[in-house]
Amino acid sequence: MEKKVYSKEGKELRNIVLEDAVFARKVSEGSIWHAIKNELANARQGTAKSKNRHEVRGSSCKPWRQKGTGRARAGSRRSPLWRGGGVVFGPRPRDYSYHLPRKIKRLAMKSLLSLRAADDECFKVLEDFSVESGKTRDLVSILEHFPTGGGTVLILDEDDEMTKRAGRNIKNLRFLTFNRLRAHDLFYGKSILVLESAAKKLGEFYGS
């Protein structure tokens, strides 16, 4: 697959050949669904908790005698039937995370890259750059030449701390590196910008 490489000013520079096994393969919708579901499940805190009848505060004595009052039988003020009582089968702290097989995750990433690369409007390959100043305005001056409405994902070839610092205050901007992709960001991002060196490394990393 051939893609155009754009300069920081948004001008066409040259063409680059991308790995077909990564950027032009058949899309597996099932693996994408599993990858996104796995990421969302692993991100859940799982701290929701309600008190049962043994944990709520209140007297444990019998409210009234069993017979002769004309009222229904009651054994405790902490009963779930009473106001302020315990909760039946309420949420308890738990771990929602689970392991996704490596092959499914790799297939999902390749499918997502192929899905997004098929759209020339949202998928752009940029020449390598780094915002060494770490200033937001320097990064904004580059991104304004590309469509960024609704969320932008910038895929880097390495963990560039200064570029990430420059993008901290930019709304709906996500940074990914070629070997640590996130299915949720790739699927829902409106604009995918890939550095030229990162595009080559993606082909080597997922094509092998």
Backbone bond lengths (Angstrom), bond angles and torsions (degrees), N, CA, C in turn:
res aa  C-N    CA-C-N  psi(-1)  N-CA   C-N-CA  omega(-1)  CA-C   N-CA-C  phi
1 M - - - 1.459 - - 1.522 109.17 -
2 E 1.313 115.93 135.35 1.461 121.57 177.70 1.524 110.47 -105.64
3 K 1.321 114.46 137.31 1.458 120.92 176.69 1.529 108.95 -133.48
4 K 1.312 115.27 153.21 1.454 120.47 177.66 1.522 109.99 -84.71
5 V 1.323 114.78 142.04 1.464 121.31 176.16 1.522 107.95 -101.39
6 Y 1.339 115.62 128.53 1.466 121.31 -177.16 1.523 110.28 -106.31
7 S 1.319 115.30 148.72 1.451 121.01 175.82 1.528 109.69 -80.44
8 K 1.317 116.46 175.25 1.464 120.73 178.43 1.520 111.69 -66.18
9 E 1.327 115.97 -18.91 1.473 120.48 177.98 1.519 112.33 -92.28
10 G 1.337 117.37 3.65 1.460 121.12 177.60 1.514 114.49 85.33
11 K 1.330 118.16 15.14 1.468 121.48 -179.36 1.528 109.96 -98.40
12 E 1.345 115.28 147.77 1.459 120.80 179.14 1.532 109.91 -72.83
13 L 1.320 116.02 131.70 1.460 120.95 -179.21 1.524 112.31 -107.56
14 R 1.319 115.91 -53.70 1.466 121.53 -175.57 1.522 108.84 -163.56
15 N 1.317 115.42 -179.32 1.461 121.68 176.62 1.525 109.80 -105.96
16 I 1.312 114.59 150.37 1.457 120.82 177.39 1.532 108.02 -129.51
17 V 1.323 116.34 140.49 1.471 121.66 178.70 1.519 108.01 -95.08
18 L 1.326 116.43 119.99 1.459 122.38 179.61 1.524 110.35 -99.56
19 E 1.307 115.18 154.16 1.469 121.59 -178.62 1.525 109.98 -66.79
20 D 1.343 115.62 121.41 1.463 120.06 -178.85 1.522 112.09 -64.82
21 A 1.331 117.34 -32.77 1.462 120.66 -178.81 1.524 112.29 -67.07
22 V 1.340 116.61 -15.29 1.464 121.11 -178.71 1.524 111.55 -111.18
23 F 1.324 116.94 -40.06 1.462 121.02 -172.76 1.533 113.75 -107.06
24 A 1.319 118.25 -4.10 1.472 119.37 -177.95 1.523 111.33 -142.21
25 R 1.311 117.09 35.82 1.452 120.91 -179.62 1.531 110.49 -96.49
26 K 1.319 115.37 171.30 1.460 120.50 177.02 1.526 109.23 -69.32
27 V 1.322 115.77 133.41 1.473 120.56 -176.12 1.523 110.42 -79.29
28 S 1.321 115.48 129.50 1.464 122.02 175.98 1.529 108.39 -101.21
29 E 1.319 116.88 99.62 1.465 120.97 -177.38 1.527 111.66 -66.30
30 G 1.326 116.99 -34.14 1.460 120.12 -179.07 1.522 112.21 -64.05
31 S 1.329 117.03 -42.41 1.470 119.68 -179.96 1.525 111.26 -67.04
32 I 1.334 116.89 -35.06 1.473 120.37 176.81 1.524 109.98 -62.92
33 W 1.313 116.32 -44.64 1.473 120.59 179.62 1.520 110.78 -60.61
34 H 1.329 116.71 -44.55 1.466 120.25 -179.51 1.524 111.15 -65.79
35 A 1.325 117.66 -38.67 1.466 120.61 -178.22 1.523 111.08 -66.93
36 I 1.333 117.20 -43.40 1.469 120.12 179.50 1.526 110.66 -66.91
37 K 1.314 116.43 -42.35 1.465 120.10 178.87 1.524 110.77 -61.85
38 N 1.331 117.16 -40.38 1.458 121.20 179.48 1.522 111.68 -64.57
39 E 1.343 117.47 -42.12 1.462 120.46 179.18 1.519 111.76 -64.95
40 L 1.317 117.22 -41.49 1.461 120.03 179.60 1.528 111.34 -67.87
41 A 1.336 116.96 -37.68 1.461 120.43 179.03 1.521 110.87 -67.64
42 N 1.329 117.08 -40.36 1.464 120.54 -179.63 1.527 112.07 -69.07
43 A 1.333 116.71 -22.24 1.463 120.41 -179.53 1.530 112.58 -85.41
44 R 1.326 118.01 -11.36 1.460 120.08 -178.67 1.521 110.99 -69.68
45 Q 1.324 116.12 139.56 1.460 120.47 -179.38 1.520 111.71 -76.34
46 G 1.317 117.02 -37.64 1.462 120.22 179.60 1.505 113.69 67.28
47 T 1.354 116.92 33.02 1.466 120.34 -178.16 1.526 112.90 -103.04
48 A 1.337 118.59 3.83 1.464 120.54 179.91 1.528 110.02 -64.07
49 K 1.323 115.74 134.22 1.465 119.72 -177.41 1.522 110.09 -154.14
50 S 1.321 115.95 138.11 1.459 122.01 172.13 1.528 108.52 -123.33
51 K 1.329 116.09 158.14 1.465 120.16 -177.47 1.518 111.15 -90.34
52 N 1.313 115.95 136.83 1.463 119.55 173.85 1.530 109.95 -89.25
53 R 1.309 117.16 -174.76 1.471 120.16 -173.01 1.525 112.67 -67.01
54 H 1.303 117.77 -18.84 1.462 120.31 179.47 1.525 112.09 -87.44
55 E 1.332 117.35 -11.24 1.462 120.66 -176.15 1.527 113.70 -107.68
56 V 1.342 118.23 -21.82 1.457 119.85 -178.70 1.523 109.57 -72.93
57 R 1.338 115.39 155.77 1.455 120.64 -178.62 1.522 109.71 -83.93
58 G 1.302 116.69 137.60 1.461 120.38 178.86 1.516 111.66 158.96
59 S 1.296 115.38 164.49 1.462 120.80 -178.38 1.523 110.45 -69.43
60 S 1.322 115.00 147.15 1.464 120.38 177.86 1.524 112.28 -100.75
61 C 1.348 116.02 2.21 1.461 117.64 -178.60 1.533 110.69 -80.94
62 K 1.276 116.48 160.04 1.463 122.13 179.82 1.533 109.24 -71.06
63 P 1.347 118.26 126.44 1.483 120.68 -174.57 1.526 113.34 -59.34
64 W 1.311 117.98 -41.48 1.463 122.65 177.35 1.517 109.35 -150.63
65 R 1.291 114.86 169.74 1.456 119.03 -176.78 1.520 111.20 -66.03
66 Q 1.299 115.20 160.88 1.468 120.60 -172.08 1.528 111.88 -67.03
67 K 1.309 117.97 -42.71 1.463 120.06 -172.93 1.530 111.35 -126.04
68 G 1.322 113.77 159.07 1.447 119.89 170.80 1.515 116.08 92.06
69 T 1.321 118.77 -3.44 1.464 119.78 -178.47 1.521 112.46 -96.19
70 G 1.310 117.11 -17.49 1.460 120.50 -176.67 1.522 112.99 84.73
71 R 1.295 116.51 -5.14 1.460 120.45 179.09 1.527 110.34 -99.27
72 A 1.327 114.88 165.21 1.459 119.37 -179.72 1.523 109.97 -68.10
73 R 1.309 115.62 153.93 1.454 121.05 178.76 1.523 110.08 -63.31
74 A 1.324 116.90 138.91 1.464 122.25 178.56 1.518 108.37 -144.37
75 G 1.327 115.26 133.46 1.464 119.34 -178.31 1.512 114.22 -110.49
76 S 1.337 117.43 -18.09 1.459 119.64 -177.00 1.520 110.31 -159.00
77 R 1.335 116.15 145.10 1.465 120.57 176.05 1.533 111.35 -76.59
78 R 1.322 117.15 -11.95 1.453 121.33 -179.96 1.531 112.60 -93.33
79 S 1.311 115.85 10.45 1.464 120.46 179.57 1.528 111.18 -63.73
80 P 1.323 119.08 143.57 1.470 121.61 177.22 1.526 113.50 -59.83
81 L 1.329 117.50 -17.45 1.455 120.82 179.30 1.526 112.18 -78.06
82 W 1.302 116.56 -15.69 1.456 121.14 -176.95 1.529 111.27 -97.70
83 R 1.328 114.30 151.98 1.469 119.73 174.59 1.522 109.31 -65.85
84 G 1.317 116.76 128.88 1.449 121.34 -177.39 1.518 113.59 86.09
85 G 1.315 116.34 2.76 1.454 119.71 179.05 1.523 112.18 -81.64
86 G 1.314 114.85 -175.01 1.455 120.36 -179.32 1.520 112.62 -71.79
87 V 1.334 115.64 168.06 1.460 122.81 -179.93 1.527 108.67 -104.45
88 V 1.333 115.11 134.60 1.456 120.05 179.58 1.523 109.72 -86.77
89 F 1.322 117.26 126.99 1.470 123.30 177.18 1.535 112.04 53.52
90 G 1.339 116.28 40.00 1.465 120.03 178.19 1.516 111.62 -75.90
91 P 1.328 116.71 174.07 1.471 119.95 -179.21 1.525 111.79 -67.90
92 R 1.310 115.80 144.14 1.460 122.83 177.04 1.527 109.03 -126.48
93 P 1.319 119.30 151.06 1.471 120.85 178.58 1.523 110.93 -56.32
94 R 1.324 115.32 133.26 1.457 119.63 -178.65 1.521 109.51 -155.56
95 D 1.308 115.50 164.57 1.467 122.56 179.74 1.529 107.61 -103.50
96 Y 1.338 115.88 117.23 1.458 120.55 -178.00 1.535 112.69 -89.40
97 S 1.319 117.30 -9.19 1.463 119.73 -174.26 1.528 110.93 -71.48
98 Y 1.322 114.36 153.28 1.466 120.70 175.97 1.519 108.62 -152.82
99 H 1.305 116.18 163.41 1.467 121.62 -175.78 1.529 109.87 -91.30
100 L 1.333 115.32 131.60 1.461 121.60 175.27 1.523 108.20 -101.81
101 P 1.328 118.69 130.95 1.470 120.32 179.55 1.522 112.12 -54.30
102 R 1.320 115.56 141.69 1.462 121.71 -175.01 1.528 111.56 -60.58
103 K 1.317 117.05 -39.08 1.465 119.81 -177.93 1.527 111.34 -65.31
104 I 1.326 117.22 -38.23 1.462 120.64 179.32 1.521 110.29 -67.50
105 K 1.339 116.16 -40.23 1.466 119.59 -179.65 1.525 111.08 -66.12
106 R 1.327 117.53 -42.48 1.459 120.42 178.61 1.527 111.02 -65.89
107 L 1.326 116.44 -39.19 1.466 120.00 177.46 1.524 110.76 -63.54
108 A 1.322 116.66 -38.44 1.465 120.64 179.65 1.523 110.51 -64.81
109 M 1.334 117.83 -42.69 1.464 120.68 -179.46 1.521 111.36 -65.43
110 K 1.316 116.85 -42.66 1.467 120.14 177.83 1.524 111.13 -65.18
111 S 1.319 116.87 -37.79 1.465 120.70 178.45 1.528 110.56 -66.38
112 L 1.330 116.50 -40.93 1.463 120.02 179.41 1.526 111.47 -66.85
113 L 1.328 116.97 -41.57 1.462 119.90 178.15 1.527 110.95 -64.21
114 S 1.330 116.67 -38.71 1.471 120.24 178.06 1.522 110.67 -68.25
115 L 1.329 115.62 -39.52 1.465 120.02 179.94 1.522 111.33 -63.96
116 R 1.311 117.50 -44.06 1.456 120.41 -177.91 1.532 111.82 -77.47
117 A 1.334 117.63 -33.32 1.466 120.60 -179.65 1.526 111.62 -68.15
118 A 1.327 117.18 -21.27 1.468 119.92 179.38 1.520 111.74 -70.40
119 D 1.326 117.44 -16.93 1.465 121.92 179.76 1.526 108.83 -104.56
120 D 1.321 116.77 106.17 1.466 121.02 -177.21 1.525 112.80 -67.68
121 E 1.326 117.68 -21.48 1.456 120.42 -177.91 1.526 111.96 -74.92
122 C 1.308 117.31 -36.47 1.466 119.95 -175.36 1.524 112.53 -99.55
123 F 1.320 118.63 -17.33 1.468 121.70 -177.24 1.520 109.30 -109.93
124 K 1.330 116.80 116.52 1.457 121.85 -178.29 1.527 109.75 -129.72
125 V 1.338 115.28 141.12 1.463 121.73 173.89 1.521 107.84 -103.67
126 L 1.328 117.36 124.44 1.460 122.73 -176.80 1.526 110.27 -109.46
127 E 1.309 115.38 150.83 1.458 119.15 172.56 1.526 109.13 -63.65
128 D 1.309 116.20 153.15 1.459 120.58 -178.10 1.529 110.90 -63.07
129 F 1.325 115.75 134.64 1.456 120.60 176.09 1.521 109.04 -150.48
130 S 1.301 115.49 162.55 1.456 122.14 176.77 1.516 108.26 -145.81
131 V 1.314 116.54 134.55 1.464 121.54 178.21 1.524 107.30 -90.08
132 E 1.316 115.78 84.51 1.462 120.72 -174.70 1.527 112.43 -68.15
133 S 1.324 117.12 -23.86 1.469 119.79 178.91 1.518 111.81 -73.17
134 G 1.345 116.04 -24.92 1.459 119.54 -177.86 1.509 113.77 73.75
135 K 1.337 117.38 13.47 1.462 120.94 -176.87 1.535 110.76 -95.63
136 T 1.309 114.18 139.96 1.463 120.22 -176.09 1.521 111.78 -63.01
137 R 1.311 117.40 -40.84 1.461 119.65 -176.41 1.526 112.35 -62.83
138 D 1.344 117.34 -30.26 1.460 120.19 178.72 1.523 111.25 -68.84
139 L 1.331 116.77 -37.42 1.461 120.09 177.81 1.524 111.39 -74.78
140 V 1.331 116.46 -36.28 1.462 120.38 178.23 1.523 110.71 -63.02
141 S 1.322 117.25 -37.29 1.468 120.48 179.63 1.515 112.04 -64.42
142 I 1.338 117.41 -23.01 1.470 121.16 176.08 1.518 110.86 -85.34
143 L 1.325 116.91 -45.28 1.464 120.78 -175.49 1.523 113.04 -69.86
144 E 1.324 117.47 -23.33 1.465 119.47 -177.23 1.531 112.57 -68.10
145 H 1.318 117.75 -12.89 1.460 121.16 177.46 1.530 112.19 -86.06
146 F 1.322 117.11 -2.50 1.458 121.34 -177.29 1.525 109.61 -128.63
147 P 1.352 117.37 150.70 1.471 119.43 179.47 1.525 110.58 -66.31
148 T 1.324 116.61 123.01 1.462 121.17 -176.39 1.529 112.16 -128.98
149 G 1.315 118.26 12.90 1.457 119.79 -177.37 1.510 112.93 -69.49
150 G 1.326 115.68 133.00 1.460 120.33 174.48 1.506 115.44 85.17
151 G 1.320 119.16 4.30 1.465 120.37 178.07 1.516 111.91 125.59
152 T 1.333 115.73 129.68 1.457 121.88 -178.15 1.519 109.72 -126.29
153 V 1.323 115.80 138.81 1.463 122.34 175.88 1.521 107.67 -118.22
154 L 1.317 116.44 123.42 1.467 122.36 179.17 1.527 107.79 -110.97
155 I 1.333 115.90 116.85 1.467 121.35 -177.89 1.525 108.46 -97.30
156 L 1.327 116.14 119.83 1.459 123.14 -177.46 1.523 110.54 -100.92
157 D 1.340 115.41 161.33 1.457 119.89 177.76 1.524 111.78 -89.04
158 E 1.341 117.37 -14.91 1.453 122.38 177.34 1.522 109.08 -153.72
159 D 1.312 115.26 171.04 1.465 120.45 -177.99 1.526 109.71 -79.36
160 D 1.330 116.61 88.98 1.466 123.01 -176.02 1.527 109.25 -90.21
161 E 1.328 116.73 101.14 1.455 121.29 -175.07 1.531 112.40 -66.66
162 M 1.319 117.79 -37.63 1.462 120.14 -177.37 1.528 111.18 -69.66
163 T 1.328 116.91 -39.50 1.465 119.84 176.97 1.527 110.59 -65.81
164 K 1.320 116.90 -39.83 1.465 120.60 178.16 1.529 110.89 -65.87
165 R 1.331 116.19 -36.20 1.463 119.33 177.75 1.527 110.23 -64.67
166 A 1.332 116.05 -38.21 1.459 119.84 179.92 1.528 111.65 -66.58
167 G 1.321 117.07 -27.23 1.467 119.97 -177.41 1.508 114.82 -97.27
168 R 1.334 117.04 5.18 1.464 119.59 -177.25 1.522 112.81 -63.31
169 N 1.322 117.05 -33.67 1.466 120.80 -176.24 1.523 113.13 -96.30
170 I 1.326 117.58 5.90 1.465 120.84 179.90 1.527 108.57 -91.61
171 K 1.299 115.94 122.35 1.458 121.09 -176.57 1.526 110.98 -67.66
172 N 1.333 115.29 139.16 1.470 123.53 175.16 1.529 112.70 59.70
173 L 1.328 117.35 33.31 1.466 121.46 174.86 1.521 108.50 -111.53
174 R 1.334 115.82 127.51 1.452 121.65 179.70 1.530 109.56 -120.36
175 F 1.336 116.01 139.95 1.462 121.63 177.33 1.525 109.09 -108.25
176 L 1.318 116.41 133.07 1.455 122.63 174.38 1.518 108.57 -130.96
177 T 1.322 116.84 152.49 1.456 121.04 170.83 1.523 108.27 -107.05
178 F 1.337 116.06 159.68 1.463 120.22 -170.62 1.525 112.46 -60.81
179 N 1.321 118.41 -28.48 1.465 121.05 -177.53 1.527 113.14 -101.07
180 R 1.336 117.49 3.90 1.473 121.27 177.40 1.529 108.80 -137.46
181 L 1.306 115.26 71.57 1.463 120.78 -179.95 1.520 110.06 -87.91
182 R 1.313 116.24 158.41 1.461 122.75 175.49 1.523 108.79 -124.54
183 A 1.312 115.18 123.98 1.462 120.34 -176.32 1.522 111.61 -62.63
184 H 1.329 117.05 -38.47 1.463 120.76 -177.49 1.524 110.64 -62.39
185 D 1.329 117.52 -43.90 1.462 120.83 -179.34 1.523 111.59 -68.56
186 L 1.322 117.27 -40.37 1.467 120.23 -179.92 1.521 111.53 -66.43
187 F 1.323 116.88 -36.56 1.463 120.32 -175.84 1.524 111.75 -76.26
188 Y 1.339 117.39 -40.32 1.462 120.89 -174.32 1.524 113.70 -97.51
189 G 1.326 117.92 -9.18 1.461 119.61 177.85 1.519 111.13 -68.40
190 K 1.321 116.37 134.40 1.467 120.81 -179.15 1.522 112.06 -80.29
191 S 1.329 116.84 -24.83 1.459 121.11 -178.93 1.527 108.88 -137.55
192 I 1.337 116.13 125.48 1.453 121.97 179.81 1.524 108.08 -111.78
193 L 1.330 116.49 114.91 1.459 122.47 179.24 1.525 108.44 -111.93
194 V 1.336 115.96 124.15 1.463 121.42 -176.10 1.521 109.07 -120.53
195 L 1.323 116.96 128.74 1.452 119.93 173.91 1.529 109.61 -68.16
196 E 1.320 116.00 149.48 1.466 120.78 -175.61 1.525 111.81 -58.87
197 S 1.310 117.27 -45.13 1.466 119.87 178.70 1.524 111.70 -66.59
198 A 1.339 117.02 -33.90 1.465 120.65 177.75 1.517 110.99 -67.67
199 A 1.348 117.09 -36.39 1.466 120.50 177.95 1.522 110.89 -63.22
200 K 1.323 117.10 -39.82 1.471 120.61 178.20 1.528 110.76 -67.17
201 K 1.335 115.96 -41.96 1.461 119.08 -179.70 1.529 111.80 -68.69
202 L 1.328 117.12 -30.98 1.469 119.91 175.49 1.525 110.35 -62.97
203 G 1.331 116.09 -41.80 1.458 119.91 178.34 1.515 111.76 -63.39
204 E 1.342 117.25 -37.98 1.462 120.45 179.51 1.521 111.44 -74.62
205 F 1.340 116.73 -39.29 1.464 120.66 -174.74 1.524 112.02 -72.22
206 Y 1.317 117.59 -44.39 1.471 121.19 -176.94 1.518 112.68 -96.56
207 G 1.332 117.32 -13.65 1.459 119.25 -178.95 1.516 114.02 -83.33
208 S 1.329 116.15 -19.81 1.466 119.36 -177.98 1.524 110.77 -74.46
